[in-house]
Amino acid sequence: MFVPSHYREPDVSWMVDLMRQNPLALLASNGNPADGPFATHLPVITDPAWDGPPAEKLAGWPLLGHMNRANPQWTALENGATVLLTFTGPHAYVSPTVYEISPAAPTWNFTSVHAHGVVEKIESIEETLEVVQATVKVFEKFFGDSWDMTESLGYFRKIVPAVGAFRIRVTRADGMFKLSQEQKPEVRKRVVTSFSERGCGRHAQTAALMTQLP
């Protein structure tokens, strides 16, 4: 992903936060010349065993995910291959009317992280089950009293042979935080106000990120 210098993340933690808050990633990997590349939307989490700080460009960051083994992409995935995970964060259209200057052009403010990494397919049923359970734990904690999956583990064991789990060790990540940084402060302020007044979640989230810029 091409990222102009003024749109790069202020700190590597911005990429981590975006990935955790927007975990439905797009996994892209090579296919064959006839079919082209494969791409699957799937939830991705940080390996819960990891407790280290994020390195520059998230090098070494361990991620876990899973998909249906019937998915052709699972068959095409090769251990040691480099894949791409795309995480999309808050975004919003910017109308030239907000700028209150002329000439002007419309644009789109958006946030995204592209993480390249080496994939390792998990073949063990027990390890695959652990990935599924870890994924459940990450997302259930947002529902207050987390769902107790104990009574469903038997059901999990029935369906997990059809699940393909994998690890990805990030080799590099690029964060694009295009948030009107090229505009004058007074113009950025008008964009923030416009987004905040829209009554839309992603507009409000984009505005909040703009106010956090250095």
Secondary structure, DSSP 8 states (H G I E B T S, - for coil): ----GGGB-SSHHHHHHHHHHS-EEEEEEEEETTTEEEEEEEEEEE-TT--S---GGGTT-EEEEEEETTSHHHHH--TT-EEEEEEEEEEEEE-HHHHT-SS---EEEEEEEEEEEEEEEE--HHHHHHHHHHHHHHHHGGGSS----GGGHHHHHHHGGGEEEEEEEEEEEEEEEESSTTS-HHHHHHHHHHHHTT--HHHHHHHHHHHT--
